[in-house]
Amino acid sequence: MFLEIVTPDEKVFEGEVLSASFPGSDGSFQILNNHAPMVTTLGKGDIRYQEEKKDEIHILVEGGVVEVLNNKVNVLVEKIFDDNE
């Protein structure tokens, strides 16, 4: 499936992934290929995604919105924390 993560300032990631998990407002959840369409909000926590034959990536976010439709996952996040925050 195709994952795109953007902030108001930049595109953080764009590419094919095997899976992605998110810090939902009501608890964490995972998206896999052929997931049902949905729109939901994010809380503060880690977005994790796995590209084929690569290590899992973690991005700490403050909140945002996730939209899933036709194997495309669009993620709009308010703020991304770096390792020093």
PDB file with SEQRES, HELIX, SHEET and CRYST1 records, atoms N, CA, C and O in Angstrom:
SEQRES   1 A   85  MET PHE LEU GLU ILE VAL THR PRO ASP GLU LYS VAL PHE          
SEQRES   2 A   85  GLU GLY GLU VAL LEU SER ALA SER PHE PRO GLY SER ASP          
SEQRES   3 A   85  GLY SER PHE GLN ILE LEU ASN ASN HIS ALA PRO MET VAL          
SEQRES   4 A   85  THR THR LEU GLY LYS GLY ASP ILE ARG TYR GLN GLU GLU          
SEQRES   5 A   85  LYS LYS ASP GLU ILE HIS ILE LEU VAL GLU GLY GLY VAL          
SEQRES   6 A   85  VAL GLU VAL LEU ASN ASN LYS VAL ASN VAL LEU VAL GLU          
SEQRES   7 A   85  LYS ILE PHE ASP ASP ASN GLU                                  
SHEET    1 AA1 5 LYS A  11  GLU A  16  0                                        
SHEET    2 AA1 5 PHE A   2  VAL A   6 -1                                        
SHEET    3 AA1 5 LYS A  72  VAL A  77  1                                        
SHEET    4 AA1 5 GLY A  64  LEU A  69 -1                                        
SHEET    5 AA1 5 MET A  38  LEU A  42 -1                                        
SHEET    1 AA2 4 GLY A  27  LEU A  32  0                                        
SHEET    2 AA2 4 SER A  19  GLY A  24 -1                                        
SHEET    3 AA2 4 GLY A  45  GLN A  50 -1                                        
SHEET    4 AA2 4 ILE A  57  VAL A  61 -1                                        
CRYST1    1.000    1.000    1.000  90.00  90.00  90.00 P 1           1          
ATOM      1  N   MET A   1       0.844  -1.180   0.000  1.00  0.00           N  
ATOM      2  CA  MET A   1       0.000   0.000   0.000  1.00  0.00           C  
ATOM      3  C   MET A   1       0.888   1.240   0.000  1.00  0.00           C  
ATOM      4  O   MET A   1       2.067   1.170   0.346  1.00  0.00           O  
ATOM      5  N   PHE A   2       0.326   2.345  -0.381  1.00  0.00           N  
ATOM      6  CA  PHE A   2       1.073   3.597  -0.514  1.00  0.00           C  
ATOM      7  C   PHE A   2       0.798   4.477   0.702  1.00  0.00           C  
ATOM      8  O   PHE A   2      -0.357   4.715   1.057  1.00  0.00           O  
ATOM      9  N   LEU A   3       1.865   4.957   1.336  1.00  0.00           N  
ATOM     10  CA  LEU A   3       1.761   5.803   2.527  1.00  0.00           C  
ATOM     11  C   LEU A   3       2.372   7.163   2.235  1.00  0.00           C  
ATOM     12  O   LEU A   3       3.465   7.265   1.679  1.00  0.00           O  
ATOM     13  N   GLU A   4       1.647   8.206   2.621  1.00  0.00           N  
ATOM     14  CA  GLU A   4       2.167   9.568   2.512  1.00  0.00           C  
ATOM     15  C   GLU A   4       1.952  10.268   3.848  1.00  0.00           C  
ATOM     16  O   GLU A   4       0.834  10.311   4.362  1.00  0.00           O  
ATOM     17  N   ILE A   5       3.036  10.820   4.411  1.00  0.00           N  
ATOM     18  CA  ILE A   5       2.974  11.546   5.682  1.00  0.00           C  
ATOM     19  C   ILE A   5       3.431  12.973   5.426  1.00  0.00           C  
ATOM     20  O   ILE A   5       4.540  13.200   4.941  1.00  0.00           O  
ATOM     21  N   VAL A   6       2.565  13.944   5.755  1.00  0.00           N  
ATOM     22  CA  VAL A   6       2.902  15.352   5.530  1.00  0.00           C  
ATOM     23  C   VAL A   6       2.585  16.179   6.768  1.00  0.00           C  
ATOM     24  O   VAL A   6       1.693  15.850   7.550  1.00  0.00           O  
ATOM     25  N   THR A   7       3.350  17.273   6.926  1.00  0.00           N  
ATOM     26  CA  THR A   7       3.081  18.288   7.940  1.00  0.00           C  
ATOM     27  C   THR A   7       2.698  19.562   7.191  1.00  0.00           C  
ATOM     28  O   THR A   7       2.759  19.580   5.962  1.00  0.00           O  
ATOM     29  N   PRO A   8       2.311  20.616   7.884  1.00  0.00           N  
ATOM     30  CA  PRO A   8       2.051  21.880   7.186  1.00  0.00           C  
ATOM     31  C   PRO A   8       3.292  22.419   6.464  1.00  0.00           C  
ATOM     32  O   PRO A   8       3.164  23.227   5.545  1.00  0.00           O  
ATOM     33  N   ASP A   9       4.489  21.984   6.868  1.00  0.00           N  
ATOM     34  CA  ASP A   9       5.726  22.521   6.314  1.00  0.00           C  
ATOM     35  C   ASP A   9       6.429  21.633   5.293  1.00  0.00           C  
ATOM     36  O   ASP A   9       7.165  22.139   4.446  1.00  0.00           O  
ATOM     37  N   GLU A  10       6.216  20.306   5.356  1.00  0.00           N  
ATOM     38  CA  GLU A  10       6.993  19.421   4.492  1.00  0.00           C  
ATOM     39  C   GLU A  10       6.338  18.065   4.306  1.00  0.00           C  
ATOM     40  O   GLU A  10       5.456  17.674   5.071  1.00  0.00           O  
ATOM     41  N   LYS A  11       6.781  17.354   3.277  1.00  0.00           N  
ATOM     42  CA  LYS A  11       6.423  15.954   3.080  1.00  0.00           C  
ATOM     43  C   LYS A  11       7.480  15.129   3.800  1.00  0.00           C  
ATOM     44  O   LYS A  11       8.664  15.212   3.470  1.00  0.00           O  
ATOM     45  N   VAL A  12       7.066  14.341   4.772  1.00  0.00           N  
ATOM     46  CA  VAL A  12       7.972  13.578   5.609  1.00  0.00           C  
ATOM     47  C   VAL A  12       8.327  12.240   4.969  1.00  0.00           C  
ATOM     48  O   VAL A  12       9.483  11.818   5.002  1.00  0.00           O  
ATOM     49  N   PHE A  13       7.326  11.574   4.383  1.00  0.00           N  
ATOM     50  CA  PHE A  13       7.556  10.272   3.755  1.00  0.00           C  
ATOM     51  C   PHE A  13       6.526  10.049   2.673  1.00  0.00           C  
ATOM     52  O   PHE A  13       5.384  10.497   2.775  1.00  0.00           O  
ATOM     53  N   GLU A  14       6.953   9.340   1.619  1.00  0.00           N  
ATOM     54  CA  GLU A  14       6.059   8.949   0.548  1.00  0.00           C  
ATOM     55  C   GLU A  14       6.612   7.665  -0.056  1.00  0.00           C  
ATOM     56  O   GLU A  14       7.748   7.647  -0.531  1.00  0.00           O  
ATOM     57  N   GLY A  15       5.830   6.600  -0.045  1.00  0.00           N  
ATOM     58  CA  GLY A  15       6.304   5.355  -0.637  1.00  0.00           C  
ATOM     59  C   GLY A  15       5.460   4.151  -0.263  1.00  0.00           C  
ATOM     60  O   GLY A  15       4.506   4.252   0.509  1.00  0.00           O  
ATOM     61  N   GLU A  16       5.829   3.012  -0.827  1.00  0.00           N  
ATOM     62  CA  GLU A  16       5.139   1.746  -0.573  1.00  0.00           C  
ATOM     63  C   GLU A  16       5.586   1.164   0.767  1.00  0.00           C  
ATOM     64  O   GLU A  16       6.775   1.151   1.082  1.00  0.00           O  
ATOM     65  N   VAL A  17       4.622   0.686   1.550  1.00  0.00           N  
ATOM     66  CA  VAL A  17       4.911   0.060   2.842  1.00  0.00           C  
ATOM     67  C   VAL A  17       4.133  -1.243   2.972  1.00  0.00           C  
ATOM     68  O   VAL A  17       3.118  -1.444   2.304  1.00  0.00           O  
ATOM     69  N   LEU A  18       4.621  -2.124   3.839  1.00  0.00           N  
ATOM     70  CA  LEU A  18       3.936  -3.383   4.121  1.00  0.00           C  
ATOM     71  C   LEU A  18       2.856  -3.196   5.185  1.00  0.00           C  
ATOM     72  O   LEU A  18       1.796  -3.820   5.127  1.00  0.00           O  
ATOM     73  N   SER A  19       3.140  -2.326   6.156  1.00  0.00           N  
ATOM     74  CA  SER A  19       2.194  -2.058   7.236  1.00  0.00           C  
ATOM     75  C   SER A  19       2.502  -0.704   7.848  1.00  0.00           C  
ATOM     76  O   SER A  19       3.594  -0.160   7.683  1.00  0.00           O  
ATOM     77  N   ALA A  20       1.517  -0.172   8.559  1.00  0.00           N  
ATOM     78  CA  ALA A  20       1.697   1.092   9.275  1.00  0.00           C  
ATOM     79  C   ALA A  20       0.824   1.061  10.526  1.00  0.00           C  
ATOM     80  O   ALA A  20      -0.315   0.596  10.480  1.00  0.00           O  
ATOM     81  N   SER A  21       1.353   1.554  11.638  1.00  0.00           N  
ATOM     82  CA  SER A  21       0.553   1.649  12.860  1.00  0.00           C  
ATOM     83  C   SER A  21       0.574   3.081  13.363  1.00  0.00           C  
ATOM     84  O   SER A  21       1.533   3.823  13.149  1.00  0.00           O  
ATOM     85  N   PHE A  22      -0.510   3.449  14.040  1.00  0.00           N  
ATOM     86  CA  PHE A  22      -0.735   4.843  14.403  1.00  0.00           C  
ATOM     87  C   PHE A  22      -1.237   4.972  15.830  1.00  0.00           C  
ATOM     88  O   PHE A  22      -1.877   4.061  16.355  1.00  0.00           O  
ATOM     89  N   PRO A  23      -0.941   6.123  16.468  1.00  0.00           N  
ATOM     90  CA  PRO A  23      -1.462   6.401  17.810  1.00  0.00           C  
ATOM     91  C   PRO A  23      -2.835   7.054  17.707  1.00  0.00           C  
ATOM     92  O   PRO A  23      -2.932   8.280  17.755  1.00  0.00           O  
ATOM     93  N   GLY A  24      -3.876   6.280  17.569  1.00  0.00           N  
ATOM     94  CA  GLY A  24      -5.220   6.835  17.442  1.00  0.00           C  
ATOM     95  C   GLY A  24      -5.654   7.567  18.693  1.00  0.00           C  
ATOM     96  O   GLY A  24      -5.121   7.329  19.777  1.00  0.00           O  
ATOM     97  N   SER A  25      -6.609   8.448  18.546  1.00  0.00           N  
ATOM     98  CA  SER A  25      -7.139   9.195  19.700  1.00  0.00           C  
ATOM     99  C   SER A  25      -7.730   8.265  20.749  1.00  0.00           C  
ATOM    100  O   SER A  25      -7.695   8.568  21.941  1.00  0.00           O  
ATOM    101  N   ASP A  26      -8.280   7.119  20.302  1.00  0.00           N  
ATOM    102  CA  ASP A  26      -8.895   6.155  21.220  1.00  0.00           C  
ATOM    103  C   ASP A  26      -8.070   4.883  21.379  1.00  0.00           C  
ATOM    104  O   ASP A  26      -8.580   3.867  21.853  1.00  0.00           O  
ATOM    105  N   GLY A  27      -6.804   4.933  20.988  1.00  0.00           N  
ATOM    106  CA  GLY A  27      -5.931   3.760  21.089  1.00  0.00           C  
ATOM    107  C   GLY A  27      -5.217   3.510  19.779  1.00  0.00           C  
ATOM    108  O   GLY A  27      -5.638   3.995  18.729  1.00  0.00           O  
ATOM    109  N   SER A  28      -4.134   2.752  19.843  1.00  0.00           N  
ATOM    110  CA  SER A  28      -3.337   2.521  18.637  1.00  0.00           C  
ATOM    111  C   SER A  28      -4.050   1.552  17.694  1.00  0.00           C  
ATOM    112  O   SER A  28      -4.879   0.747  18.117  1.00  0.00           O  
ATOM    113  N   PHE A  29      -3.708   1.650  16.410  1.00  0.00           N  
ATOM    114  CA  PHE A  29      -4.291   0.772  15.403  1.00  0.00           C  
ATOM    115  C   PHE A  29      -3.290   0.569  14.275  1.00  0.00           C  
ATOM    116  O   PHE A  29      -2.364   1.360  14.095  1.00  0.00           O  
ATOM    117  N   GLN A  30      -3.493  -0.511  13.518  1.00  0.00           N  
ATOM    118  CA  GLN A  30      -2.597  -0.857  12.414  1.00  0.00           C  
ATOM    119  C   GLN A  30      -3.379  -0.921  11.114  1.00  0.00           C  
ATOM    120  O   GLN A  30      -4.538  -1.335  11.088  1.00  0.00           O  
ATOM    121  N   ILE A  31      -2.726  -0.504  10.034  1.00  0.00           N  
ATOM    122  CA  ILE A  31      -3.301  -0.559   8.689  1.00  0.00           C  
ATOM    123  C   ILE A  31      -2.466  -1.533   7.865  1.00  0.00           C  
ATOM    124  O   ILE A  31      -1.239  -1.436   7.836  1.00  0.00           O  
ATOM    125  N   LEU A  32      -3.125  -2.463   7.202  1.00  0.00           N  
ATOM    126  CA  LEU A  32      -2.481  -3.391   6.283  1.00  0.00           C  
ATOM    127  C   LEU A  32      -3.096  -3.210   4.899  1.00  0.00           C  
ATOM    128  O   LEU A  32      -4.077  -2.482   4.744  1.00  0.00           O  
ATOM    129  N   ASN A  33      -2.528  -3.863   3.903  1.00  0.00           N  
ATOM    130  CA  ASN A  33      -3.037  -3.794   2.541  1.00  0.00           C  
ATOM    131  C   ASN A  33      -4.518  -4.193   2.508  1.00  0.00           C  
ATOM    132  O   ASN A  33      -4.940  -5.080   3.249  1.00  0.00           O  
ATOM    133  N   ASN A  34      -5.295  -3.539   1.656  1.00  0.00           N  
ATOM    134  CA  ASN A  34      -6.735  -3.795   1.466  1.00  0.00           C  
ATOM    135  C   ASN A  34      -7.589  -3.474   2.688  1.00  0.00           C  
ATOM    136  O   ASN A  34      -8.650  -4.066   2.883  1.00  0.00           O  
ATOM    137  N   HIS A  35      -7.122  -2.535   3.511  1.00  0.00           N  
ATOM    138  CA  HIS A  35      -7.902  -2.096   4.678  1.00  0.00           C  
ATOM    139  C   HIS A  35      -9.159  -1.370   4.199  1.00  0.00           C  
ATOM    140  O   HIS A  35      -9.154  -0.734   3.145  1.00  0.00           O  
ATOM    141  N   ALA A  36     -10.218  -1.468   4.968  1.00  0.00           N  
ATOM    142  CA  ALA A  36     -11.462  -0.765   4.659  1.00  0.00           C  
ATOM    143  C   ALA A  36     -11.234   0.746   4.699  1.00  0.00           C  
ATOM    144  O   ALA A  36     -10.391   1.222   5.459  1.00  0.00           O  
ATOM    145  N   PRO A  37     -11.979   1.507   3.886  1.00  0.00           N  
ATOM    146  CA  PRO A  37     -11.850   2.972   3.921  1.00  0.00           C  
ATOM    147  C   PRO A  37     -12.191   3.520   5.305  1.00  0.00           C  
ATOM    148  O   PRO A  37     -13.101   3.030   5.974  1.00  0.00           O  
ATOM    149  N   MET A  38     -11.450   4.541   5.721  1.00  0.00           N  
ATOM    150  CA  MET A  38     -11.721   5.173   7.015  1.00  0.00           C  
ATOM    151  C   MET A  38     -11.023   6.524   7.110  1.00  0.00           C  
ATOM    152  O   MET A  38     -10.064   6.805   6.392  1.00  0.00           O  
ATOM    153  N   VAL A  39     -11.531   7.343   8.012  1.00  0.00           N  
ATOM    154  CA  VAL A  39     -10.891   8.602   8.390  1.00  0.00           C  
ATOM    155  C   VAL A  39     -10.956   8.659   9.909  1.00  0.00           C  
ATOM    156  O   VAL A  39     -12.014   8.438  10.498  1.00  0.00           O  
ATOM    157  N   THR A  40      -9.806   8.960  10.552  1.00  0.00           N  
ATOM    158  CA  THR A  40      -9.781   9.020  12.009  1.00  0.00           C  
ATOM    159  C   THR A  40      -8.713  10.005  12.478  1.00  0.00           C  
ATOM    160  O   THR A  40      -7.849  10.414  11.703  1.00  0.00           O  
ATOM    161  N   THR A  41      -8.782  10.374  13.730  1.00  0.00           N  
ATOM    162  CA  THR A  41      -7.820  11.322  14.287  1.00  0.00           C  
ATOM    163  C   THR A  41      -6.712  10.598  15.030  1.00  0.00           C  
ATOM    164  O   THR A  41      -6.877   9.469  15.491  1.00  0.00           O  
ATOM    165  N   LEU A  42      -5.581  11.275  15.132  1.00  0.00           N  
ATOM    166  CA  LEU A  42      -4.416  10.744  15.835  1.00  0.00           C  
ATOM    167  C   LEU A  42      -4.215  11.494  17.141  1.00  0.00           C  
ATOM    168  O   LEU A  42      -4.559  12.670  17.255  1.00  0.00           O  
ATOM    169  N   GLY A  43      -3.658  10.806  18.116  1.00  0.00           N  
ATOM    170  CA  GLY A  43      -3.208  11.420  19.355  1.00  0.00           C  
ATOM    171  C   GLY A  43      -1.694  11.532  19.321  1.00  0.00           C  
ATOM    172  O   GLY A  43      -1.070  11.295  18.287  1.00  0.00           O  
ATOM    173  N   LYS A  44      -1.109  11.893  20.447  1.00  0.00           N  
ATOM    174  CA  LYS A  44       0.348  11.961  20.530  1.00  0.00           C  
ATOM    175  C   LYS A  44       0.908  10.548  20.655  1.00  0.00           C  
ATOM    176  O   LYS A  44       0.406   9.738  21.434  1.00  0.00           O  
ATOM    177  N   GLY A  45       1.950  10.262  19.881  1.00  0.00           N  
ATOM    178  CA  GLY A  45       2.576   8.951  19.937  1.00  0.00           C  
ATOM    179  C   GLY A  45       3.368   8.648  18.686  1.00  0.00           C  
ATOM    180  O   GLY A  45       3.621   9.530  17.865  1.00  0.00           O  
ATOM    181  N   ASP A  46       3.759   7.389  18.546  1.00  0.00           N  
ATOM    182  CA  ASP A  46       4.599   6.941  17.433  1.00  0.00           C  
ATOM    183  C   ASP A  46       3.782   6.478  16.239  1.00  0.00           C  
ATOM    184  O   ASP A  46       2.861   5.673  16.379  1.00  0.00           O  
ATOM    185  N   ILE A  47       4.124   6.994  15.063  1.00  0.00           N  
ATOM    186  CA  ILE A  47       3.717   6.378  13.808  1.00  0.00           C  
ATOM    187  C   ILE A  47       4.846   5.415  13.455  1.00  0.00           C  
ATOM    188  O   ILE A  47       6.019   5.787  13.495  1.00  0.00           O  
ATOM    189  N   ARG A  48       4.492   4.184  13.111  1.00  0.00           N  
ATOM    190  CA  ARG A  48       5.492   3.175  12.737  1.00  0.00           C  
ATOM    191  C   ARG A  48       5.098   2.607  11.386  1.00  0.00           C  
ATOM    192  O   ARG A  48       3.932   2.294  11.145  1.00  0.00           O  
ATOM    193  N   TYR A  49       6.091   2.476  10.499  1.00  0.00           N  
ATOM    194  CA  TYR A  49       5.807   1.843   9.218  1.00  0.00           C  
ATOM    195  C   TYR A  49       6.979   0.993   8.782  1.00  0.00           C  
ATOM    196  O   TYR A  49       8.128   1.235   9.152  1.00  0.00           O  
ATOM    197  N   GLN A  50       6.653  -0.015   7.982  1.00  0.00           N  
ATOM    198  CA  GLN A  50       7.627  -1.008   7.554  1.00  0.00           C  
ATOM    199  C   GLN A  50       7.668  -1.063   6.034  1.00  0.00           C  
ATOM    200  O   GLN A  50       6.686  -1.424   5.385  1.00  0.00           O  
ATOM    201  N   GLU A  51       8.826  -0.699   5.473  1.00  0.00           N  
ATOM    202  CA  GLU A  51       9.043  -0.874   4.045  1.00  0.00           C  
ATOM    203  C   GLU A  51       9.614  -2.265   3.812  1.00  0.00           C  
ATOM    204  O   GLU A  51      10.232  -2.840   4.709  1.00  0.00           O  
ATOM    205  N   GLU A  52       9.416  -2.806   2.625  1.00  0.00           N  
ATOM    206  CA  GLU A  52       9.917  -4.143   2.317  1.00  0.00           C  
ATOM    207  C   GLU A  52      11.435  -4.209   2.467  1.00  0.00           C  
ATOM    208  O   GLU A  52      12.163  -3.369   1.938  1.00  0.00           O  
ATOM    209  N   LYS A  53      11.895  -5.222   3.197  1.00  0.00           N  
ATOM    210  CA  LYS A  53      13.322  -5.489   3.407  1.00  0.00           C  
ATOM    211  C   LYS A  53      14.070  -4.338   4.081  1.00  0.00           C  
ATOM    212  O   LYS A  53      15.270  -4.169   3.863  1.00  0.00           O  
ATOM    213  N   LYS A  54      13.364  -3.541   4.902  1.00  0.00           N  
ATOM    214  CA  LYS A  54      13.997  -2.449   5.652  1.00  0.00           C  
ATOM    215  C   LYS A  54      13.536  -2.507   7.102  1.00  0.00           C  
ATOM    216  O   LYS A  54      12.535  -3.150   7.416  1.00  0.00           O  
ATOM    217  N   ASP A  55      14.271  -1.831   7.984  1.00  0.00           N  
ATOM    218  CA  ASP A  55      13.886  -1.756   9.391  1.00  0.00           C  
ATOM    219  C   ASP A  55      12.645  -0.890   9.556  1.00  0.00           C  
ATOM    220  O   ASP A  55      12.363  -0.017   8.735  1.00  0.00           O  
ATOM    221  N   GLU A  56      11.914  -1.146  10.626  1.00  0.00           N  
ATOM    222  CA  GLU A  56      10.731  -0.347  10.935  1.00  0.00           C  
ATOM    223  C   GLU A  56      11.151   1.086  11.282  1.00  0.00           C  
ATOM    224  O   GLU A  56      12.143   1.295  11.979  1.00  0.00           O  
ATOM    225  N   ILE A  57      10.400   2.056  10.798  1.00  0.00           N  
ATOM    226  CA  ILE A  57      10.656   3.479  11.055  1.00  0.00           C  
ATOM    227  C   ILE A  57       9.651   3.972  12.102  1.00  0.00           C  
ATOM    228  O   ILE A  57       8.479   3.595  12.073  1.00  0.00           O  
ATOM    229  N   HIS A  58      10.122   4.820  13.027  1.00  0.00           N  
ATOM    230  CA  HIS A  58       9.275   5.414  14.065  1.00  0.00           C  
ATOM    231  C   HIS A  58       9.326   6.931  13.922  1.00  0.00           C  
ATOM    232  O   HIS A  58      10.398   7.515  13.764  1.00  0.00           O  
ATOM    233  N   ILE A  59       8.155   7.562  13.978  1.00  0.00           N  
ATOM    234  CA  ILE A  59       8.068   9.021  13.942  1.00  0.00           C  
ATOM    235  C   ILE A  59       7.136   9.444  15.079  1.00  0.00           C  
ATOM    236  O   ILE A  59       5.978   9.030  15.114  1.00  0.00           O  
ATOM    237  N   LEU A  60       7.628  10.259  16.000  1.00  0.00           N  
ATOM    238  CA  LEU A  60       6.814  10.742  17.117  1.00  0.00           C  
ATOM    239  C   LEU A  60       6.047  11.987  16.679  1.00  0.00           C  
ATOM    240  O   LEU A  60       6.640  12.972  16.240  1.00  0.00           O  
ATOM    241  N   VAL A  61       4.720  11.929  16.805  1.00  0.00           N  
ATOM    242  CA  VAL A  61       3.867  13.045  16.370  1.00  0.00           C  
ATOM    243  C   VAL A  61       2.994  13.529  17.513  1.00  0.00           C  
ATOM    244  O   VAL A  61       2.766  12.818  18.491  1.00  0.00           O  
ATOM    245  N   GLU A  62       2.513  14.747  17.369  1.00  0.00           N  
ATOM    246  CA  GLU A  62       1.626  15.338  18.382  1.00  0.00           C  
ATOM    247  C   GLU A  62       0.158  15.002  18.136  1.00  0.00           C  
ATOM    248  O   GLU A  62      -0.618  14.920  19.089  1.00  0.00           O  
ATOM    249  N   GLY A  63      -0.230  14.810  16.908  1.00  0.00           N  
ATOM    250  CA  GLY A  63      -1.614  14.521  16.558  1.00  0.00           C  
ATOM    251  C   GLY A  63      -1.808  14.736  15.071  1.00  0.00           C  
ATOM    252  O   GLY A  63      -0.881  15.155  14.377  1.00  0.00           O  
ATOM    253  N   GLY A  64      -3.000  14.455  14.575  1.00  0.00           N  
ATOM    254  CA  GLY A  64      -3.269  14.650  13.159  1.00  0.00           C  
ATOM    255  C   GLY A  64      -4.475  13.860  12.705  1.00  0.00           C  
ATOM    256  O   GLY A  64      -5.364  13.541  13.495  1.00  0.00           O  
ATOM    257  N   VAL A  65      -4.493  13.546  11.408  1.00  0.00           N  
ATOM    258  CA  VAL A  65      -5.614  12.842  10.784  1.00  0.00           C  
ATOM    259  C   VAL A  65      -5.062  11.789   9.829  1.00  0.00           C  
ATOM    260  O   VAL A  65      -4.058  12.017   9.154  1.00  0.00           O  
ATOM    261  N   VAL A  66      -5.730  10.624   9.777  1.00  0.00           N  
ATOM    262  CA  VAL A  66      -5.378   9.558   8.841  1.00  0.00           C  
ATOM    263  C   VAL A  66      -6.589   9.275   7.959  1.00  0.00           C  
ATOM    264  O   VAL A  66      -7.714   9.158   8.445  1.00  0.00           O  
ATOM    265  N   GLU A  67      -6.340   9.168   6.654  1.00  0.00           N  
ATOM    266  CA  GLU A  67      -7.380   8.779   5.707  1.00  0.00           C  
ATOM    267  C   GLU A  67      -6.879   7.538   4.963  1.00  0.00           C  
ATOM    268  O   GLU A  67      -5.754   7.524   4.464  1.00  0.00           O  
ATOM    269  N   VAL A  68      -7.716   6.498   4.889  1.00  0.00           N  
ATOM    270  CA  VAL A  68      -7.385   5.272   4.170  1.00  0.00           C  
ATOM    271  C   VAL A  68      -8.423   5.082   3.076  1.00  0.00           C  
ATOM    272  O   VAL A  68      -9.624   5.088   3.349  1.00  0.00           O  
ATOM    273  N   LEU A  69      -7.962   4.912   1.825  1.00  0.00           N  
ATOM    274  CA  LEU A  69      -8.868   4.698   0.705  1.00  0.00           C  
ATOM    275  C   LEU A  69      -8.111   4.036  -0.437  1.00  0.00           C  
ATOM    276  O   LEU A  69      -7.096   4.560  -0.897  1.00  0.00           O  
ATOM    277  N   ASN A  70      -8.593   2.900  -0.892  1.00  0.00           N  
ATOM    278  CA  ASN A  70      -8.020   2.189  -2.041  1.00  0.00           C  
ATOM    279  C   ASN A  70      -6.512   1.953  -1.909  1.00  0.00           C  
ATOM    280  O   ASN A  70      -5.753   2.271  -2.825  1.00  0.00           O  
ATOM    281  N   ASN A  71      -6.085   1.406  -0.792  1.00  0.00           N  
ATOM    282  CA  ASN A  71      -4.673   1.091  -0.531  1.00  0.00           C  
ATOM    283  C   ASN A  71      -3.760   2.313  -0.552  1.00  0.00           C  
ATOM    284  O   ASN A  71      -2.562   2.190  -0.807  1.00  0.00           O  
ATOM    285  N   LYS A  72      -4.320   3.491  -0.284  1.00  0.00           N  
ATOM    286  CA  LYS A  72      -3.525   4.699  -0.112  1.00  0.00           C  
ATOM    287  C   LYS A  72      -3.844   5.264   1.268  1.00  0.00           C  
ATOM    288  O   LYS A  72      -5.007   5.461   1.621  1.00  0.00           O  
ATOM    289  N   VAL A  73      -2.785   5.521   2.045  1.00  0.00           N  
ATOM    290  CA  VAL A  73      -2.933   6.053   3.399  1.00  0.00           C  
ATOM    291  C   VAL A  73      -2.333   7.447   3.421  1.00  0.00           C  
ATOM    292  O   VAL A  73      -1.124   7.613   3.262  1.00  0.00           O  
ATOM    293  N   ASN A  74      -3.179   8.449   3.617  1.00  0.00           N  
ATOM    294  CA  ASN A  74      -2.735   9.840   3.718  1.00  0.00           C  
ATOM    295  C   ASN A  74      -2.744  10.234   5.187  1.00  0.00           C  
ATOM    296  O   ASN A  74      -3.747  10.068   5.881  1.00  0.00           O  
ATOM    297  N   VAL A  75      -1.615  10.757   5.652  1.00  0.00           N  
ATOM    298  CA  VAL A  75      -1.478  11.147   7.054  1.00  0.00           C  
ATOM    299  C   VAL A  75      -1.083  12.619   7.108  1.00  0.00           C  
ATOM    300  O   VAL A  75      -0.060  13.019   6.553  1.00  0.00           O  
ATOM    301  N   LEU A  76      -1.899  13.413   7.779  1.00  0.00           N  
ATOM    302  CA  LEU A  76      -1.615  14.832   7.995  1.00  0.00           C  
ATOM    303  C   LEU A  76      -1.322  14.996   9.480  1.00  0.00           C  
ATOM    304  O   LEU A  76      -2.196  14.765  10.316  1.00  0.00           O  
ATOM    305  N   VAL A  77      -0.092  15.395   9.815  1.00  0.00           N  
ATOM    306  CA  VAL A  77       0.285  15.525  11.215  1.00  0.00           C  
ATOM    307  C   VAL A  77       0.563  16.981  11.557  1.00  0.00           C  
ATOM    308  O   VAL A  77       1.039  17.753  10.725  1.00  0.00           O  
ATOM    309  N   GLU A  78       0.256  17.339  12.795  1.00  0.00           N  
ATOM    310  CA  GLU A  78       0.438  18.715  13.253  1.00  0.00           C  
ATOM    311  C   GLU A  78       1.897  19.034  13.527  1.00  0.00           C  
ATOM    312  O   GLU A  78       2.397  20.085  13.128  1.00  0.00           O  
ATOM    313  N   LYS A  79       2.579  18.121  14.211  1.00  0.00           N  
ATOM    314  CA  LYS A  79       3.957  18.375  14.610  1.00  0.00           C  
ATOM    315  C   LYS A  79       4.697  17.065  14.740  1.00  0.00           C  
ATOM    316  O   LYS A  79       4.151  16.074  15.226  1.00  0.00           O  
ATOM    317  N   ILE A  80       5.939  17.064  14.303  1.00  0.00           N  
ATOM    318  CA  ILE A  80       6.816  15.913  14.467  1.00  0.00           C  
ATOM    319  C   ILE A  80       7.915  16.304  15.437  1.00  0.00           C  
ATOM    320  O   ILE A  80       8.551  17.346  15.279  1.00  0.00           O  
ATOM    321  N   PHE A  81       8.138  15.466  16.444  1.00  0.00           N  
ATOM    322  CA  PHE A  81       9.171  15.727  17.439  1.00  0.00           C  
ATOM    323  C   PHE A  81      10.474  15.094  16.972  1.00  0.00           C  
ATOM    324  O   PHE A  81      10.477  13.971  16.468  1.00  0.00           O  
ATOM    325  N   ASP A  82      11.575  15.809  17.138  1.00  0.00           N  
ATOM    326  CA  ASP A  82      12.862  15.186  16.840  1.00  0.00           C  
ATOM    327  C   ASP A  82      13.423  14.575  18.120  1.00  0.00           C  
ATOM    328  O   ASP A  82      12.797  14.668  19.176  1.00  0.00           O  
ATOM    329  N   ASP A  83      14.574  13.964  18.036  1.00  0.00           N  
ATOM    330  CA  ASP A  83      15.156  13.254  19.173  1.00  0.00           C  
ATOM    331  C   ASP A  83      15.501  14.160  20.351  1.00  0.00           C  
ATOM    332  O   ASP A  83      15.680  13.672  21.467  1.00  0.00           O  
ATOM    333  N   ASN A  84      15.598  15.470  20.122  1.00  0.00           N  
ATOM    334  CA  ASN A  84      16.008  16.407  21.178  1.00  0.00           C  
ATOM    335  C   ASN A  84      14.826  17.009  21.936  1.00  0.00           C  
ATOM    336  O   ASN A  84      15.040  17.747  22.897  1.00  0.00           O  
ATOM    337  N   GLU A  85      13.598  16.721  21.539  1.00  0.00           N  
ATOM    338  CA  GLU A  85      12.444  17.331  22.213  1.00  0.00           C  
ATOM    339  C   GLU A  85      11.883  16.418  23.261  1.00  0.00           C  
ATOM    340  O   GLU A  85      10.909  16.769  23.928  1.00  0.00           O  
TER     341      GLU A  85                                                      
END                                                                             
